[in-house]
Amino acid sequence: MYIVSQPKPLTDEQQLRLSQVNAAIAPPGYLSFLQRFGEGTYRGWMNVQLPDPEVLKPFAEYDLWEHDGNSPITQEQIAQCVAIGTTVDGDFLAVHPPTAQLLWLPRHADQIKALSLQPGEQDDEETYAFVMDEIYSWVYGSGREGGVYYEPWTGSRNHMFLRLPPGEGQLSLEELSGMCRLAFPPDFIEESLYSCHLFYQELGGYVRFNYANGQEAAIMYEQDAGQTCKTMEGWLLSKGCQPI
């Protein structure tokens, strides 16, 4: 698994919160994953967070989900759930300590689901990465393609957005990303039909090309990598990009 930037160590208070989690209820590898890598985003999809017993309590008062005979918990029991992750789409991953269930509370569906995971051979940080991939396959019906990476929340991330305007004789974003990886060989690449991420340890981040949009490029970087960012920005401007 590629780690985008230096993880931010957990504070003593955060370590205490984590130590109070029942390891028998938490998903395999969840505790050791957070202890090693800290909070962050896995593969641009799942936000791995410290356990939060408060965030779901207000949802017990809203009729967001159906609670029939197929529901693993009642509406009132939502207040007992401890959130351990969210997706970029707004879904919740939570544990329900009284019943020792791992639950999926979807943003765009009306049924809460209990997740049954295959037991891992060992309980380490890599195990939780496999767990999240298994959840993705269950939610979307297929495995997630592309590279495996984790983006720690450092609190010192900066960003810069640029636009590649359309025009006769102008490069496409796909062509630009190909040229960029030749000019600046990346440490890791994640590419799909919709986007391309070129990762650089020197940046503590990546250069992103939004193929779906067709015009947007962005540089995500740590505060102490400003000079490297300026070098890449200058190169992108020389190829026709414009700052936003």
C-alpha positions in Angstrom: 0.0 0.0 0.0 1.4 3.4 -1.0 1.3 6.0 1.7 0.8 9.5 0.2 2.5 11.5 3.0 4.0 11.1 6.4 1.2 10.0 8.8 0.3 12.3 11.6 0.8 10.4 14.9 -2.2 10.1 17.2 -2.3 12.3 20.2 -2.4 10.9 23.7 -6.1 11.7 23.9 -6.7 9.9 20.6 -4.7 6.9 21.7 -6.9 6.8 24.9 -10.0 6.8 22.8 -8.7 4.0 20.6 -7.7 1.9 23.7 -11.3 2.1 24.9 -12.6 0.3 21.8 -13.5 -3.4 22.3 -11.1 -5.1 19.9 -13.5 -8.1 19.7 -16.1 -5.8 18.1 -13.9 -3.6 15.9 -13.3 -4.9 12.3 -10.0 -6.9 11.9 -7.0 -4.6 11.8 -8.9 -1.4 12.4 -7.1 -0.5 15.7 -3.6 -1.3 14.4 -4.3 0.5 11.1 -5.1 3.8 13.0 -2.2 3.4 15.3 0.2 3.1 12.5 -1.2 5.4 9.8 -3.6 7.8 11.7 -6.8 9.1 10.3 -7.1 9.5 6.5 -8.7 8.4 3.3 -8.3 5.0 1.7 -8.1 4.8 -2.1 -10.0 8.1 -2.4 -13.2 6.4 -1.1 -13.3 5.5 2.6 -12.5 7.9 5.4 -10.8 6.0 8.2 -11.7 7.8 11.4 -11.4 7.4 15.2 -14.4 5.9 16.8 -17.1 8.5 17.3 -20.1 7.6 19.6 -21.8 10.9 19.1 -22.1 11.6 15.4 -25.0 9.1 14.8 -27.1 9.9 17.8 -29.1 12.6 16.1 -30.0 10.2 13.3 -32.1 8.1 15.7 -34.7 10.9 15.4 -34.9 11.0 11.6 -36.7 8.5 9.4 -33.8 8.0 7.1 -33.9 4.2 7.0 -36.6 1.5 7.0 -36.8 -0.6 10.2 -38.7 -3.7 9.4 -38.1 -7.3 10.1 -35.0 -7.3 7.9 -33.3 -4.4 9.7 -30.4 -5.5 12.0 -31.3 -2.7 14.5 -34.2 -0.5 15.5 -34.4 3.2 14.9 -33.7 3.9 18.6 -30.6 1.7 18.5 -28.9 4.0 15.9 -28.0 6.2 18.9 -25.9 3.4 20.3 -23.8 3.0 17.2 -20.2 4.1 17.1 -19.1 5.5 13.7 -15.6 4.4 12.6 -15.7 5.6 9.0 -17.5 7.5 6.3 -17.3 7.4 2.5 -16.9 10.4 0.2 -20.6 9.8 -0.7 -21.8 10.2 2.9 -22.3 6.5 3.9 -21.5 5.5 7.5 -19.5 2.5 8.6 -20.3 1.8 12.3 -20.2 -0.8 15.0 -23.2 -1.5 17.3 -21.6 -2.6 20.6 -24.7 -4.2 22.3 -25.1 -6.6 19.4 -21.4 -6.7 18.2 -22.5 -6.0 14.7 -20.6 -4.1 11.9 -23.2 -1.9 10.1 -23.5 -0.1 6.9 -25.7 3.0 7.0 -26.1 4.1 3.4 -26.6 7.7 2.3 -28.7 6.9 -0.8 -30.6 3.8 0.2 -33.2 3.0 2.9 -31.9 -0.2 4.5 -29.2 -0.5 7.1 -27.2 -3.6 6.5 -25.2 -5.8 8.8 -21.8 -6.7 7.3 -20.4 -10.2 7.6 -16.7 -10.3 6.9 -14.4 -13.2 6.2 -12.1 -13.6 9.2 -8.5 -12.6 8.5 -5.5 -14.7 9.2 -3.9 -12.0 11.3 -5.0 -8.7 12.9 -2.6 -6.1 11.5 -2.9 -2.8 9.6 -2.8 -4.5 6.2 -5.8 -6.7 7.2 -8.0 -3.6 7.5 -7.1 -2.6 4.0 -8.4 -5.9 2.8 -11.5 -5.4 4.9 -12.3 -2.1 3.2 -11.8 -3.6 -0.2 -14.2 -6.4 0.8 -16.8 -3.8 1.9 -16.3 -1.9 -1.4 -17.0 -5.1 -3.4 -20.1 -5.8 -1.3 -21.5 -2.2 -1.7 -20.8 -1.9 -5.5 -20.9 -5.5 -6.6 -17.4 -5.5 -8.0 -13.8 -5.0 -6.9 -12.2 -1.6 -7.0 -9.7 -1.3 -9.8 -6.5 0.8 -9.7 -3.7 1.3 -7.2 -3.9 0.8 -3.4 -3.0 4.0 -1.5 -3.8 5.8 1.7 -3.9 9.5 2.2 -3.2 10.5 5.9 -4.8 13.6 7.2 -1.8 15.7 8.1 -3.5 19.0 8.7 -0.8 20.7 6.5 -2.0 19.9 3.0 -2.2 22.6 0.4 -3.6 22.6 -3.0 -3.4 24.4 -6.3 -5.9 24.2 -9.2 -5.3 24.9 -12.8 -7.3 24.7 -16.0 -6.3 23.5 -19.4 -8.6 25.5 -21.7 -9.9 23.7 -24.9 -8.7 25.0 -28.2 -7.4 24.0 -31.6 -4.0 22.3 -31.3 -4.3 22.2 -27.5 -3.2 19.1 -25.6 -5.7 16.8 -24.0 -5.5 16.1 -20.2 -4.6 12.5 -21.1 -1.7 13.7 -23.3 -0.6 16.2 -20.6 -0.6 13.5 -17.9 1.6 11.3 -20.2 4.0 14.1 -20.7 4.1 14.9 -17.0 5.0 11.4 -16.0 7.9 11.5 -18.4 9.1 14.9 -17.2 8.6 14.0 -13.5 8.6 10.2 -13.1 6.1 9.5 -10.3 6.6 7.2 -7.3 3.1 5.7 -7.8 0.3 6.0 -10.4 -3.4 5.6 -10.0 -5.3 6.0 -13.3 -8.8 5.2 -14.6 -11.1 6.4 -17.4 -12.1 9.4 -15.2 -8.9 10.6 -13.6 -5.1 10.2 -13.2 -3.2 10.7 -10.0 0.6 10.9 -10.2 2.0 10.6 -6.6 5.3 12.0 -5.5 7.0 11.6 -2.1 8.8 14.9 -2.7 5.4 16.6 -2.8 3.8 14.6 0.0 0.9 14.5 -2.4 0.1 14.2 -6.1 -0.8 15.8 -9.4 -4.3 15.0 -10.4 -5.8 15.2 -13.9 -9.6 15.2 -14.1 -10.3 13.3 -17.3 -14.0 13.4 -16.6 -14.0 17.2 -16.5 -11.5 17.4 -19.4 -9.9 20.6 -18.2 -9.0 20.5 -14.5 -5.5 19.7 -13.2 -4.5 20.1 -9.5 -1.5 19.8 -7.4 -1.9 18.5 -3.8 1.1 19.1 -1.6 2.5 19.4 1.9 3.4 22.9 3.2 7.1 22.2 3.2 7.0 21.1 -0.4 6.2 24.6 -1.8 9.3 24.8 -4.0 8.6 21.4 -5.7 5.0 22.5 -6.2 6.2 25.7 -7.9 8.5 23.7 -10.2 5.6 21.5 -11.3 3.2 24.5 -11.6 5.7 26.2 -13.9 5.9 23.2 -16.1 2.1 22.9 -16.3 1.8 26.6 -17.2 4.4 26.1 -19.9 2.1 23.5 -21.5 -0.9 25.7 -21.7 -2.5 25.4 -18.3 -3.9 28.5 -16.6 -4.2 29.2 -12.8 -7.6 29.2 -11.3 
